[in-house]
Every structure is written in C-alpha cells, then in structure tokens.
Amino acid sequence: MNPQDIIGSGALWLAIPVALLAGLISFLSPCVLPLVPGYLGFLGGSVAPRPTNGATTDAVAPGRGRLVLGVLLFIAGFSAVFVAITALGGVASVFLIQWGELITRILGVVIILMGLVFLGLFGFAQRELRFHVDGKYGVIGAPLLGIALGIGWAPCLGPTLTAIFALSFNAGDPVRAGALGLAYSLGLGIPFLLVALGFGWATTAIGFLRRHIRVVNVIGGVLLIALGVLMVTGLWTDIMSRLTAVMSSVILPL
C-alpha cells in the first residue's frame, strides 16, 4: 500500500497524537523552554493598555485575561506558519506520489539525523533566526511575534519539524497535512496557555523540566530516531496499514 493512502484512509488519528507529542517536545527544546517567562512577559505587555496622561506602567499592568488573549494570538501566529509548512508537505505528496515509499525512507534517514541533533550532535544545527517585534503594536504584536518566532524557531526546531513534515507528506493531501500542522502547533502552544491561565502545577512542571533539560532532550532525540528507523525500514508504513485494516473492520454505531 502506498504511504500516502494509509494516513488518508483512516489512520490519521494515530499521526495526530504523534504530531501533538512532537509539539510538546518542541516546547521542551532549548530554544523555547528557557525563554518562556520572557515570551509571556512580552505578550502580557503587548496586549496591555498604554499609559496615558502620565499614568505609570503599574497602573495599567495587564490582567490575566489580557495575558491569555495575548497567548492565544501568539499561538495563532506560529500555528499559521507551521500549518503552512505541513500543508506544503501535503502538496508535495500529490505531485510525488509515485515515489512516495522511497521519499518516506529518505525522510526517515533525515529524521534519524535530526534525532542526533536533538541529542546534542551537530550543535551548529540548533541555531535559530532572530526577529524583533516591537511591543508598541499592542494586540497586533502578539500574532506578529508568533509568526516571527515560528519562522525563527524553524531551524532550531528542525528535528521535530522534519518529523512532522515527513508525516504530512504521508498524509497525501494539504488538508490532512494541515491538520497535522495544527496538532503540532497545539502541542507547542498548550503549555504556554496553561501557564498563562495560572495553573501552578504547570509552572512547577516547567521549572522541573528546565532543571532536567538534558534528560528531556535525550528522550526526545531517542523518540525521533525510533520514528526515523520505523520509516526507513518500512515498519511505519506496515503499522499504519495494519491499523487501517483494523479500523476499516470496525462498525461505528451510527
């Protein structure tokens, strides 16, 4: 069975949790997790009313609701970038479907290399592009920051983005591929939202993970390498095919 036919015929539900997990791993990456307080501080300021008539900054400190609004707009910004990237993978698969199995194996090799990057090898590949978004733009600045960081994070998030791009290629069309990009964005964005909502356990968990960032990176790298091996050996295609067969035999109570 062609890889593109597999996700498209019913096993998309398995690829979506993988995309969510990849987004969470991206949140725990060195280019995101250590800077979470700074991002939230900027977002809180970007949606706060501006001081007028000599009012002090403290007098217009952003409330929880405005911070949550800023975070939601921020998530929308980088989601647009990642959905576009994955939709591009879906478009590519439409034109390259006859070489789908070969390309899947090649992407598996790339994912293995990206897993090694996540483990700390090839440190030059973990850089990020830097864009500046001025907080004076108010509410508009939040999605602009999301878009700017979505583009700027792309090189640093290369390992997980490569895996999601590979899955989006397997999805077989831009809509399903875009759904994977959205799932990835939610995995990356939900932790920001939990912290913005003031859940103490979320802040505590992030602090714990920051202290053990090396262990997190090793786990993420191993998972990426495992996914790459499955794709190179063809086991990923076989697993998806078997799951599709099982799902097609289930009669839904409708």
Accessible surface in RSA format (square Angstrom, percent):
REM  Atomic radii and reference values for relative SASA: ProtOr
REM  Chains: A
REM  Algorithm: Lee & Richards
REM  Probe-radius: 1.40
REM  Slices: 20
REM RES _ NUM      All-atoms   Total-Side   Main-Chain    Non-polar    All polar
REM                ABS   REL    ABS   REL    ABS   REL    ABS   REL    ABS   REL
RES MET A   1   137.78  71.4  63.90  42.3  73.88 175.9  79.97  68.0  57.81  76.6
RES ASN A   2    45.99  31.7  34.47  33.3  11.52  27.8  16.55  39.8  29.44  28.5
RES PRO A   3     3.47   2.5   2.37   2.2   1.10   4.0   2.47   2.0   1.01   6.3
RES GLN A   4     6.25   3.5   2.53   1.9   3.71   8.8   2.53   5.4   3.71   2.8
RES ASP A   5    71.54  50.1  65.83  65.5   5.71  13.5  21.20  49.9  50.35  50.2
RES ILE A   6     2.36   1.3   2.36   1.8   0.00   0.0   2.36   1.7   0.00   0.0
RES ILE A   7     2.00   1.1   1.24   0.9   0.76   1.8   1.24   0.9   0.76   2.1
RES GLY A   8    19.44  24.0   0.00   N/A  19.44  24.0   6.76  18.5  12.68  28.4
RES SER A   9    66.63  56.3  32.15  42.9  34.48  79.4  44.35  94.4  22.28  31.2
RES GLY A  10    28.01  34.5   0.00   N/A  28.01  34.5  23.70  65.0   4.31   9.6
RES ALA A  11     0.00   0.0   0.00   0.0   0.00   0.0   0.00   0.0   0.00   0.0
RES LEU A  12    36.78  20.5  36.78  26.3   0.00   0.0  36.78  25.8   0.00   0.0
RES TRP A  13   122.75  49.3 114.17  55.3   8.58  20.1 118.46  63.2   4.29   7.0
RES LEU A  14    41.04  22.9  41.04  29.4   0.00   0.0  41.04  28.8   0.00   0.0
RES ALA A  15     0.00   0.0   0.00   0.0   0.00   0.0   0.00   0.0   0.00   0.0
RES ILE A  16    53.40  30.4  53.40  39.8   0.00   0.0  53.40  38.5   0.00   0.0
RES PRO A  17    65.02  47.4  58.83  53.6   6.19  22.5  60.90  50.3   4.11  25.6
RES VAL A  18    38.56  25.4  36.14  32.7   2.42   5.8  37.61  32.7   0.95   2.6
RES ALA A  19     0.00   0.0   0.00   0.0   0.00   0.0   0.00   0.0   0.00   0.0
RES LEU A  20    65.25  36.3  63.31  45.3   1.94   4.9  63.94  44.9   1.31   3.5
RES LEU A  21    82.84  46.1  78.54  56.2   4.30  10.8  82.34  57.8   0.50   1.3
RES ALA A  22     6.30   5.8   4.78   7.4   1.52   3.5   6.04   8.5   0.26   0.7
RES GLY A  23     0.00   0.0   0.00   N/A   0.00   0.0   0.00   0.0   0.00   0.0
RES LEU A  24    74.03  41.2  74.03  53.0   0.00   0.0  74.03  52.0   0.00   0.0
RES ILE A  25    13.72   7.8  13.72  10.2   0.00   0.0  13.72   9.9   0.00   0.0
RES SER A  26     0.09   0.1   0.00   0.0   0.09   0.2   0.09   0.2   0.00   0.0
RES PHE A  27     2.01   1.0   2.01   1.2   0.00   0.0   2.01   1.2   0.00   0.0
RES LEU A  28    18.06  10.1  18.01  12.9   0.05   0.1  18.01  12.6   0.05   0.1
RES SER A  29     1.04   0.9   1.04   1.4   0.00   0.0   1.04   2.2   0.00   0.0
RES PRO A  30    65.21  47.5  53.57  48.8  11.65  42.3  53.73  44.4  11.48  71.3
RES CYS A  31     8.20   6.2   3.60   4.0   4.60  10.8   8.16  20.7   0.03   0.0
RES VAL A  32     0.00   0.0   0.00   0.0   0.00   0.0   0.00   0.0   0.00   0.0
RES LEU A  33     0.13   0.1   0.13   0.1   0.00   0.0   0.13   0.1   0.00   0.0
RES PRO A  34    54.06  39.4  44.40  40.5   9.66  35.1  44.40  36.7   9.66  60.0
RES LEU A  35    76.59  42.7  74.80  53.5   1.79   4.5  76.59  53.8   0.00   0.0
RES VAL A  36     3.64   2.4   3.64   3.3   0.00   0.0   3.64   3.2   0.00   0.0
RES PRO A  37    77.11  56.2  63.20  57.6  13.91  50.6  68.85  56.8   8.26  51.4
RES GLY A  38    50.71  62.5   0.00   N/A  50.71  62.5  40.70 111.7  10.01  22.4
RES TYR A  39    21.94  10.2  21.40  12.2   0.54   1.4  20.50  15.4   1.44   1.8
RES LEU A  40    20.88  11.6  18.30  13.1   2.58   6.5  18.70  13.1   2.18   5.9
RES GLY A  41    51.96  64.1   0.00   N/A  51.96  64.1  38.49 105.6  13.47  30.2
RES PHE A  42    59.94  30.0  47.24  29.3  12.70  33.1  56.51  34.3   3.43   9.8
RES LEU A  43     0.00   0.0   0.00   0.0   0.00   0.0   0.00   0.0   0.00   0.0
RES GLY A  44     4.89   6.0   0.00   N/A   4.89   6.0   4.89  13.4   0.00   0.0
RES GLY A  45    30.40  37.5   0.00   N/A  30.40  37.5  28.63  78.6   1.77   4.0
RES SER A  46     0.71   0.6   0.00   0.0   0.71   1.6   0.00   0.0   0.71   1.0
RES VAL A  47     9.98   6.6   0.15   0.1   9.84  23.7   1.23   1.1   8.76  23.7
RES ALA A  48    12.05  11.1   6.50  10.0   5.54  12.6   6.61   9.3   5.44  14.4
RES PRO A  49    68.72  50.1  55.49  50.6  13.24  48.1  67.10  55.4   1.63  10.1
RES ARG A  50   108.05  45.4  96.42  49.2  11.63  27.7  63.58  86.9  44.47  27.0
RES PRO A  51    62.29  45.4  43.26  39.4  19.03  69.2  43.58  36.0  18.72 116.3
RES THR A  52    91.18  64.9  81.73  82.9   9.45  22.5  61.18  82.2  30.00  45.3
RES ASN A  53   161.16 111.1 111.61 107.9  49.55 119.3  41.72 100.4 119.45 115.5
RES GLY A  54    77.81  96.0   0.00   N/A  77.81  96.0  42.81 117.5  35.00  78.4
RES ALA A  55    41.80  38.4  21.76  33.6  20.04  45.6  32.82  46.2   8.98  23.8
RES THR A  56    87.72  62.4  79.99  81.1   7.73  18.4  78.24 105.1   9.49  14.3
RES THR A  57   102.05  72.6  97.28  98.6   4.77  11.4  66.99  90.0  35.05  53.0
RES ASP A  58   125.57  88.0 109.71 109.2  15.86  37.5  31.31  73.7  94.27  94.0
RES ALA A  59    76.25  70.1  33.12  51.1  43.14  98.1  46.75  65.8  29.50  78.2
RES VAL A  60    31.95  21.0  26.18  23.7   5.76  13.9  31.16  27.1   0.78   2.1
RES ALA A  61    59.79  55.0  44.88  69.3  14.92  33.9  46.52  65.5  13.27  35.2
RES PRO A  62    55.14  40.2  34.32  31.3  20.82  75.7  34.32  28.3  20.82 129.4
RES GLY A  63    33.71  41.6   0.00   N/A  33.71  41.6  33.30  91.4   0.41   0.9
RES ARG A  64   133.36  56.0 119.37  60.8  13.99  33.3  48.56  66.4  84.80  51.4
RES GLY A  65    55.43  68.4   0.00   N/A  55.43  68.4  41.21 113.1  14.22  31.9
RES ARG A  66    84.24  35.4  81.88  41.7   2.36   5.6  32.03  43.8  52.21  31.6
RES LEU A  67    29.39  16.4  29.39  21.0   0.00   0.0  29.39  20.6   0.00   0.0
RES VAL A  68    23.62  15.5  23.62  21.4   0.00   0.0  23.62  20.5   0.00   0.0
RES LEU A  69    78.59  43.8  76.76  54.9   1.83   4.6  78.28  55.0   0.31   0.8
RES GLY A  70     0.00   0.0   0.00   N/A   0.00   0.0   0.00   0.0   0.00   0.0
RES VAL A  71     0.00   0.0   0.00   0.0   0.00   0.0   0.00   0.0   0.00   0.0
RES LEU A  72    86.70  48.3  81.14  58.0   5.56  14.0  81.38  57.2   5.32  14.3
RES LEU A  73    46.39  25.8  46.32  33.1   0.08   0.2  46.39  32.6   0.00   0.0
RES PHE A  74     0.00   0.0   0.00   0.0   0.00   0.0   0.00   0.0   0.00   0.0
RES ILE A  75    18.31  10.4  18.31  13.6   0.00   0.0  18.31  13.2   0.00   0.0
RES ALA A  76    56.69  52.1  43.42  67.0  13.27  30.2  50.23  70.7   6.46  17.1
RES GLY A  77     3.05   3.8   0.00   N/A   3.05   3.8   3.05   8.4   0.00   0.0
RES PHE A  78     0.00   0.0   0.00   0.0   0.00   0.0   0.00   0.0   0.00   0.0
RES SER A  79    12.46  10.5  12.37  16.5   0.09   0.2  10.38  22.1   2.08   2.9
RES ALA A  80    58.67  53.9  42.40  65.4  16.27  37.0  52.11  73.4   6.56  17.4
RES VAL A  81    19.94  13.1  15.35  13.9   4.58  11.0  19.64  17.1   0.30   0.8
RES PHE A  82     0.13   0.1   0.13   0.1   0.00   0.0   0.13   0.1   0.00   0.0
RES VAL A  83    46.12  30.3  46.12  41.7   0.00   0.0  46.12  40.1   0.00   0.0
RES ALA A  84    61.28  56.3  47.41  73.2  13.88  31.6  54.70  77.0   6.58  17.4
RES ILE A  85    51.09  29.1  49.14  36.6   1.96   4.7  51.09  36.8   0.01   0.0
RES THR A  86     0.96   0.7   0.96   1.0   0.00   0.0   0.96   1.3   0.00   0.0
RES ALA A  87    24.63  22.6  24.63  38.0   0.00   0.0  24.63  34.7   0.00   0.0
RES LEU A  88   112.48  62.6 109.35  78.2   3.13   7.9 111.91  78.6   0.57   1.5
RES GLY A  89     0.00   0.0   0.00   N/A   0.00   0.0   0.00   0.0   0.00   0.0
RES GLY A  90     0.00   0.0   0.00   N/A   0.00   0.0   0.00   0.0   0.00   0.0
RES VAL A  91    59.38  39.1  58.92  53.3   0.46   1.1  59.38  51.6   0.00   0.0
RES ALA A  92    28.83  26.5  22.14  34.2   6.69  15.2  28.78  40.5   0.06   0.1
RES SER A  93     0.40   0.3   0.00   0.0   0.40   0.9   0.07   0.1   0.33   0.5
RES VAL A  94    75.42  49.6  60.09  54.4  15.33  36.9  63.62  55.3  11.80  32.0
RES PHE A  95   145.56  72.8 129.46  80.2  16.10  41.9 133.46  80.9  12.10  34.6
RES LEU A  96    66.19  36.9  66.19  47.4   0.00   0.0  66.19  46.5   0.00   0.0
RES ILE A  97    73.65  41.9  73.65  54.9   0.00   0.0  73.65  53.0   0.00   0.0
RES GLN A  98   116.92  65.4  80.49  58.8  36.43  86.7  50.27 107.0  66.65  50.6
RES TRP A  99   131.40  52.7 128.05  62.0   3.35   7.9 103.09  55.0  28.31  45.9
RES GLY A 100     0.42   0.5   0.00   N/A   0.42   0.5   0.00   0.0   0.42   0.9
RES GLU A 101    93.15  53.5  91.36  69.1   1.80   4.3  28.33  54.8  64.82  52.9
RES LEU A 102   103.24  57.5  99.25  71.0   3.99  10.0 101.22  71.1   2.02   5.4
RES ILE A 103    34.60  19.7  34.60  25.8   0.00   0.0  34.60  24.9   0.00   0.0
RES THR A 104     2.00   1.4   2.00   2.0   0.00   0.0   2.00   2.7   0.00   0.0
RES ARG A 105    81.98  34.4  81.72  41.7   0.26   0.6  32.72  44.7  49.27  29.9
RES ILE A 106    91.41  52.0  89.76  66.9   1.65   4.0  91.35  65.8   0.06   0.2
RES LEU A 107    24.36  13.6  24.36  17.4   0.00   0.0  24.36  17.1   0.00   0.0
RES GLY A 108     0.00   0.0   0.00   N/A   0.00   0.0   0.00   0.0   0.00   0.0
RES VAL A 109    72.79  47.9  72.79  65.9   0.00   0.0  72.79  63.2   0.00   0.0
RES VAL A 110    52.15  34.3  52.15  47.2   0.00   0.0  52.15  45.3   0.00   0.0
RES ILE A 111     0.00   0.0   0.00   0.0   0.00   0.0   0.00   0.0   0.00   0.0
RES ILE A 112    42.94  24.4  42.94  32.0   0.00   0.0  42.94  30.9   0.00   0.0
RES LEU A 113    82.45  45.9  82.45  59.0   0.00   0.0  82.45  57.9   0.00   0.0
RES MET A 114    41.46  21.5  41.46  27.4   0.00   0.0  31.19  26.5  10.27  13.6
RES GLY A 115     0.00   0.0   0.00   N/A   0.00   0.0   0.00   0.0   0.00   0.0
RES LEU A 116    49.93  27.8  49.93  35.7   0.00   0.0  49.93  35.1   0.00   0.0
RES VAL A 117     2.98   2.0   2.98   2.7   0.00   0.0   2.98   2.6   0.00   0.0
RES PHE A 118     9.46   4.7   7.19   4.5   2.26   5.9   7.55   4.6   1.90   5.4
RES LEU A 119    33.99  18.9  31.81  22.8   2.18   5.5  31.81  22.3   2.18   5.9
RES GLY A 120    42.06  51.9   0.00   N/A  42.06  51.9  17.98  49.3  24.09  53.9
RES LEU A 121    86.22  48.0  81.02  58.0   5.21  13.1  86.22  60.6   0.00   0.0
RES PHE A 122    92.03  46.0  77.84  48.2  14.18  36.9  83.32  50.5   8.70  24.9
RES GLY A 123    44.13  54.4   0.00   N/A  44.13  54.4  26.15  71.8  17.98  40.3
RES PHE A 124   143.22  71.7 126.12  78.1  17.10  44.5 129.86  78.7  13.36  38.2
RES ALA A 125    32.35  29.7  17.28  26.7  15.07  34.3  26.07  36.7   6.28  16.6
RES GLN A 126    60.62  33.9  47.54  34.7  13.08  31.1  15.58  33.2  45.04  34.2
RES ARG A 127   173.39  72.8 166.41  84.8   6.98  16.6  63.99  87.5 109.40  66.3
RES GLU A 128    35.44  20.3  17.48  13.2  17.96  42.8   7.02  13.6  28.42  23.2
RES LEU A 129    95.90  53.4  92.97  66.5   2.93   7.4  95.30  66.9   0.59   1.6
RES ARG A 130   193.56  81.3 159.54  81.3  34.02  81.0  68.09  93.1 125.48  76.0
RES PHE A 131    95.95  48.0  73.68  45.6  22.27  58.0  79.62  48.3  16.33  46.7
RES HIS A 132   161.05  88.0 127.31  88.5  33.74  86.3  95.88  98.8  65.17  75.8
RES VAL A 133    17.64  11.6  10.61   9.6   7.03  16.9  13.42  11.7   4.21  11.4
RES ASP A 134    54.66  38.3  51.97  51.7   2.69   6.4   9.24  21.7  45.42  45.3
RES GLY A 135    20.67  25.5   0.00   N/A  20.67  25.5  15.85  43.5   4.82  10.8
RES LYS A 136   145.22  70.8 116.53  71.5  28.69  68.3  65.82  59.2  79.40  84.6
RES TYR A 137   113.65  53.1  98.99  56.3  14.66  38.2  66.09  49.7  47.55  58.6
RES GLY A 138    16.02  19.8   0.00   N/A  16.02  19.8  16.02  44.0   0.00   0.0
RES VAL A 139    69.59  45.8  65.44  59.2   4.15  10.0  65.44  56.9   4.15  11.3
RES ILE A 140   114.41  65.1 112.06  83.5   2.35   5.7 114.41  82.4   0.00   0.0
RES GLY A 141     0.00   0.0   0.00   N/A   0.00   0.0   0.00   0.0   0.00   0.0
RES ALA A 142     0.00   0.0   0.00   0.0   0.00   0.0   0.00   0.0   0.00   0.0
RES PRO A 143    34.11  24.9  34.11  31.1   0.00   0.0  34.11  28.2   0.00   0.0
RES LEU A 144    73.18  40.8  70.78  50.6   2.40   6.0  70.78  49.7   2.40   6.5
RES LEU A 145    14.17   7.9  14.17  10.1   0.00   0.0  14.17  10.0   0.00   0.0
RES GLY A 146     0.00   0.0   0.00   N/A   0.00   0.0   0.00   0.0   0.00   0.0
RES ILE A 147    67.70  38.5  67.70  50.4   0.00   0.0  67.70  48.7   0.00   0.0
RES ALA A 148    12.42  11.4   9.24  14.3   3.19   7.2  12.25  17.2   0.17   0.5
RES LEU A 149    16.21   9.0  16.21  11.6   0.00   0.0  16.21  11.4   0.00   0.0
RES GLY A 150     0.00   0.0   0.00   N/A   0.00   0.0   0.00   0.0   0.00   0.0
RES ILE A 151    80.12  45.6  77.03  57.4   3.08   7.4  78.69  56.7   1.43   3.9
RES GLY A 152     0.08   0.1   0.00   N/A   0.08   0.1   0.08   0.2   0.00   0.0
RES TRP A 153     0.00   0.0   0.00   0.0   0.00   0.0   0.00   0.0   0.00   0.0
RES ALA A 154    28.50  26.2  24.21  37.4   4.29   9.8  24.80  34.9   3.70   9.8
RES PRO A 155    55.06  40.1  39.09  35.6  15.97  58.1  50.97  42.1   4.09  25.4
RES CYS A 156     9.78   7.4   4.58   5.1   5.20  12.2   0.00   0.0   9.78  10.5
RES LEU A 157     0.53   0.3   0.26   0.2   0.27   0.7   0.53   0.4   0.00   0.0
RES GLY A 158    13.83  17.1   0.00   N/A  13.83  17.1  13.83  38.0   0.00   0.0
RES PRO A 159     2.47   1.8   2.47   2.2   0.00   0.0   2.47   2.0   0.00   0.0
RES THR A 160     0.34   0.2   0.34   0.3   0.00   0.0   0.00   0.0   0.34   0.5
RES LEU A 161    14.20   7.9  12.96   9.3   1.24   3.1  13.21   9.3   0.99   2.7
RES THR A 162    25.71  18.3  20.87  21.2   4.84  11.5  10.92  14.7  14.79  22.4
RES ALA A 163     1.34   1.2   1.34   2.1   0.00   0.0   1.34   1.9   0.00   0.0
RES ILE A 164     0.27   0.2   0.27   0.2   0.00   0.0   0.27   0.2   0.00   0.0
RES PHE A 165    58.16  29.1  57.91  35.9   0.24   0.6  57.97  35.1   0.19   0.5
RES ALA A 166     0.00   0.0   0.00   0.0   0.00   0.0   0.00   0.0   0.00   0.0
RES LEU A 167     0.00   0.0   0.00   0.0   0.00   0.0   0.00   0.0   0.00   0.0
RES SER A 168     0.00   0.0   0.00   0.0   0.00   0.0   0.00   0.0   0.00   0.0
RES PHE A 169     3.64   1.8   3.64   2.3   0.00   0.0   3.64   2.2   0.00   0.0
RES ASN A 170     2.29   1.6   2.29   2.2   0.00   0.0   0.47   1.1   1.82   1.8
RES ALA A 171     0.39   0.4   0.00   0.0   0.39   0.9   0.00   0.0   0.39   1.0
RES GLY A 172    21.34  26.3   0.00   N/A  21.34  26.3   7.25  19.9  14.09  31.6
RES ASP A 173    33.47  23.4  33.47  33.3   0.00   0.0  25.69  60.5   7.78   7.8
RES PRO A 174    48.60  35.4  46.03  42.0   2.56   9.3  46.25  38.2   2.35  14.6
RES VAL A 175   124.79  82.1 114.91 104.0   9.88  23.8 121.44 105.5   3.35   9.1
RES ARG A 176    85.76  36.0  84.69  43.2   1.07   2.5  11.33  15.5  74.43  45.1
RES ALA A 177     0.00   0.0   0.00   0.0   0.00   0.0   0.00   0.0   0.00   0.0
RES GLY A 178     9.11  11.2   0.00   N/A   9.11  11.2   8.09  22.2   1.02   2.3
RES ALA A 179    35.99  33.1  26.41  40.8   9.58  21.8  31.68  44.6   4.32  11.4
RES LEU A 180     0.00   0.0   0.00   0.0   0.00   0.0   0.00   0.0   0.00   0.0
RES GLY A 181     0.00   0.0   0.00   N/A   0.00   0.0   0.00   0.0   0.00   0.0
RES LEU A 182    88.55  49.3  88.55  63.4   0.00   0.0  88.55  62.2   0.00   0.0
RES ALA A 183     5.87   5.4   4.15   6.4   1.72   3.9   5.47   7.7   0.40   1.1
RES TYR A 184     0.00   0.0   0.00   0.0   0.00   0.0   0.00   0.0   0.00   0.0
RES SER A 185     0.00   0.0   0.00   0.0   0.00   0.0   0.00   0.0   0.00   0.0
RES LEU A 186    75.02  41.8  74.93  53.6   0.09   0.2  75.02  52.7   0.00   0.0
RES GLY A 187     7.54   9.3   0.00   N/A   7.54   9.3   6.77  18.6   0.77   1.7
RES LEU A 188     0.00   0.0   0.00   0.0   0.00   0.0   0.00   0.0   0.00   0.0
RES GLY A 189     0.12   0.1   0.00   N/A   0.12   0.1   0.12   0.3   0.00   0.0
RES ILE A 190    76.49  43.5  76.03  56.6   0.46   1.1  76.16  54.8   0.33   0.9
RES PRO A 191    17.05  12.4  15.14  13.8   1.91   6.9  16.89  13.9   0.16   1.0
RES PHE A 192     0.00   0.0   0.00   0.0   0.00   0.0   0.00   0.0   0.00   0.0
RES LEU A 193    40.38  22.5  40.38  28.9   0.00   0.0  40.38  28.4   0.00   0.0
RES LEU A 194    44.91  25.0  44.91  32.1   0.00   0.0  44.91  31.5   0.00   0.0
RES VAL A 195    20.50  13.5  16.57  15.0   3.93   9.5  16.57  14.4   3.93  10.7
RES ALA A 196     0.20   0.2   0.00   0.0   0.20   0.4   0.20   0.3   0.00   0.0
RES LEU A 197    79.14  44.1  58.06  41.5  21.08  53.0  58.06  40.8  21.08  56.7
RES GLY A 198    37.72  46.5   0.00   N/A  37.72  46.5  10.77  29.5  26.96  60.4
RES PHE A 199    87.07  43.6  83.86  51.9   3.21   8.4  87.05  52.8   0.01   0.0
RES GLY A 200    48.97  60.4   0.00   N/A  48.97  60.4  39.27 107.8   9.69  21.7
RES TRP A 201   155.98  62.6 143.89  69.6  12.09  28.4 137.47  73.3  18.51  30.0
RES ALA A 202     5.48   5.0   3.59   5.5   1.89   4.3   5.31   7.5   0.17   0.4
RES THR A 203    76.16  54.2  72.94  73.9   3.22   7.7  63.45  85.2  12.71  19.2
RES THR A 204    96.79  68.8  87.87  89.1   8.92  21.3  68.76  92.4  28.03  42.4
RES ALA A 205    41.08  37.8  34.44  53.1   6.64  15.1  40.87  57.6   0.21   0.5
RES ILE A 206    18.02  10.3  18.02  13.4   0.00   0.0  18.02  13.0   0.00   0.0
RES GLY A 207    23.06  28.4   0.00   N/A  23.06  28.4  22.28  61.2   0.78   1.7
RES PHE A 208   102.44  51.3 102.44  63.5   0.00   0.0 102.44  62.1   0.00   0.0
RES LEU A 209    45.28  25.2  45.28  32.4   0.00   0.0  45.28  31.8   0.00   0.0
RES ARG A 210   100.92  42.4  85.81  43.7  15.12  36.0  15.96  21.8  84.96  51.5
RES ARG A 211   170.30  71.5 133.75  68.2  36.55  87.0  73.48 100.4  96.83  58.7
RES HIS A 212    75.14  41.1  70.46  49.0   4.68  12.0  47.38  48.8  27.76  32.3
RES ILE A 213    46.51  26.5  46.27  34.5   0.24   0.6  46.27  33.3   0.24   0.6
RES ARG A 214   131.79  55.3 130.69  66.6   1.10   2.6  71.67  98.0  60.11  36.4
RES VAL A 215    84.99  55.9  83.08  75.2   1.92   4.6  84.99  73.8   0.00   0.0
RES VAL A 216    16.23  10.7  14.29  12.9   1.94   4.7  15.14  13.2   1.08   2.9
RES ASN A 217    14.10   9.7  14.10  13.6   0.00   0.0   0.64   1.6  13.46  13.0
RES VAL A 218    55.58  36.6  55.58  50.3   0.00   0.0  55.58  48.3   0.00   0.0
RES ILE A 219    97.23  55.3  94.98  70.8   2.25   5.4  97.14  70.0   0.09   0.2
RES GLY A 220     1.38   1.7   0.00   N/A   1.38   1.7   1.02   2.8   0.36   0.8
RES GLY A 221     0.00   0.0   0.00   N/A   0.00   0.0   0.00   0.0   0.00   0.0
RES VAL A 222    81.41  53.6  80.44  72.8   0.96   2.3  80.75  70.2   0.66   1.8
RES LEU A 223    76.61  42.7  71.15  50.9   5.46  13.7  71.45  50.2   5.15  13.9
RES LEU A 224     7.64   4.3   7.18   5.1   0.46   1.1   7.64   5.4   0.00   0.0
RES ILE A 225    40.48  23.0  40.48  30.2   0.00   0.0  40.48  29.1   0.00   0.0
RES ALA A 226    48.15  44.3  40.32  62.2   7.82  17.8  47.14  66.4   1.00   2.7
RES LEU A 227    18.20  10.1  16.24  11.6   1.96   4.9  17.61  12.4   0.59   1.6
RES GLY A 228     0.00   0.0   0.00   N/A   0.00   0.0   0.00   0.0   0.00   0.0
RES VAL A 229    65.41  43.0  64.67  58.5   0.74   1.8  65.41  56.8   0.00   0.0
RES LEU A 230    50.67  28.2  50.67  36.3   0.00   0.0  50.67  35.6   0.00   0.0
RES MET A 231     1.45   0.7   0.00   0.0   1.45   3.4   0.46   0.4   0.99   1.3
RES VAL A 232    44.73  29.4  42.28  38.3   2.46   5.9  42.28  36.7   2.46   6.7
RES THR A 233    73.08  52.0  45.75  46.4  27.32  65.1  51.50  69.2  21.58  32.6
RES GLY A 234    16.15  19.9   0.00   N/A  16.15  19.9  10.40  28.5   5.74  12.9
RES LEU A 235    90.27  50.3  90.10  64.5   0.17   0.4  90.27  63.4   0.00   0.0
RES TRP A 236    14.88   6.0  14.88   7.2   0.00   0.0  14.00   7.5   0.87   1.4
RES THR A 237    24.02  17.1  23.17  23.5   0.85   2.0  20.46  27.5   3.56   5.4
RES ASP A 238    56.83  39.8  52.57  52.3   4.26  10.1  18.58  43.7  38.26  38.2
RES ILE A 239    67.44  38.4  66.33  49.4   1.11   2.7  67.32  48.5   0.12   0.3
RES MET A 240     1.08   0.6   1.08   0.7   0.00   0.0   1.08   0.9   0.00   0.0
RES SER A 241    29.95  25.3  28.28  37.7   1.67   3.8   6.65  14.2  23.30  32.6
RES ARG A 242   159.02  66.8 154.75  78.9   4.27  10.2  55.40  75.7 103.62  62.8
RES LEU A 243    47.64  26.5  47.56  34.0   0.08   0.2  47.64  33.5   0.00   0.0
RES THR A 244    12.40   8.8  12.01  12.2   0.39   0.9  12.01  16.1   0.39   0.6
RES ALA A 245    61.51  56.6  50.02  77.2  11.49  26.1  55.82  78.6   5.68  15.1
RES VAL A 246    90.29  59.4  87.24  79.0   3.05   7.4  90.28  78.4   0.01   0.0
RES MET A 247    67.64  35.0  56.26  37.2  11.38  27.1  57.46  48.8  10.18  13.5
RES SER A 248    91.78  77.6  51.52  68.8  40.26  92.7  48.72 103.8  43.06  60.3
RES SER A 249    84.85  71.7  52.65  70.3  32.20  74.2  48.99 104.3  35.85  50.2
RES VAL A 250    86.54  56.9  69.94  63.3  16.60  40.0  74.01  64.3  12.54  34.0
RES ILE A 251   162.75  92.6 138.69 103.3  24.07  58.0 142.42 102.6  20.33  55.2
RES LEU A 252   118.82  66.2 105.68  75.6  13.14  33.0 105.76  74.3  13.05  35.1
RES PRO A 253   131.19  95.6  95.17  86.8  36.01 130.9 111.13  91.8  20.05 124.6
RES LEU A 254   197.41 109.9 120.96  86.5  76.45 192.2 156.79 110.1  40.62 109.3
END  Absolute sums over single chains surface
CHAIN  1 A    12046.2       9993.0       2053.2       9272.1       2774.0
END  Absolute sums over all chains
TOTAL         12046.2       9993.0       2053.2       9272.1       2774.0
